[in-house]
Amino acid sequence: MTRILIVEDHALVREAMAQTLSGLEPGVECVEARGSDEALAVLESGGEWDLAVVDLMLPDLNGFSLLGVMAKRYPDVPAIVVSALDDTASIRRAMKAGASGFVSKASSGDVLCTAVRTVLDGGVYRPDLEAGADTKRGGAPIGERFGLTAAQMRVVELLAQGKTNREIADLLGLSEGTIKVHMSAIFRAMNVKSRAQALVVISRHGGRV
């Protein structure tokens, strides 16, 4: 039996990944966790785990930090990051933190299955860092298209999830004023004047969460 832990706070995304990976091969068991604390509790409860699939933007300990904790406590459990934060800096940071693979949320289920098979076989799966992340519609990642920083991309992901400025501030541990500054910079970079227009741009460029 292959046991996979899926760490993702959005229920629909989590359930979709579990359904996709359950069909990977006979005997795959997917266990879902809504955040880092829950994931660590599952790992600490014992048992053999073959793989963890981790989102970067989690409501408690972020994915980068979770990867670091897992690398120290559970070095035999490889991890694949699946995130909308697919800029080159985030990919490099995730791999440096201990991930064995990286898949953009703009990718298909087939890409996720390929990444999982690669890592389960002892390999490493990641987009070509020179070309940017695994992209949709043949273009560069959103961050590269509009010259966004890693911090701005974290705001973009939460914006795409429909979060308010206050919610984004709370999730990122920043002030609401700082988020407004980021929003203004993002709007200027995308040449839009509203959140709705920004969401349309994000969707068109494969940045849907």
Buried (B, 14 or more C-beta within 10 A) or exposed (E): EBBBBBBBBBEEBBBBBBEBBBEBEEEBBBBBBBBBBBBBEBBEEEEEBBBBBBBBBBEBBBBBBBBBBBBEEBEEBBBBBBBBBBBBBBBEBBBEBBBBBBBBBBBEBEBBBBBBEBBBEEEBBBBEEEEBBBBBEEEBBBBBBBEBBEBBBBBBBBBBBEBEBEBBBBBBEBEBEBBEBBBEBBBEBBEBEEBEEBBEBBEEBBBBB
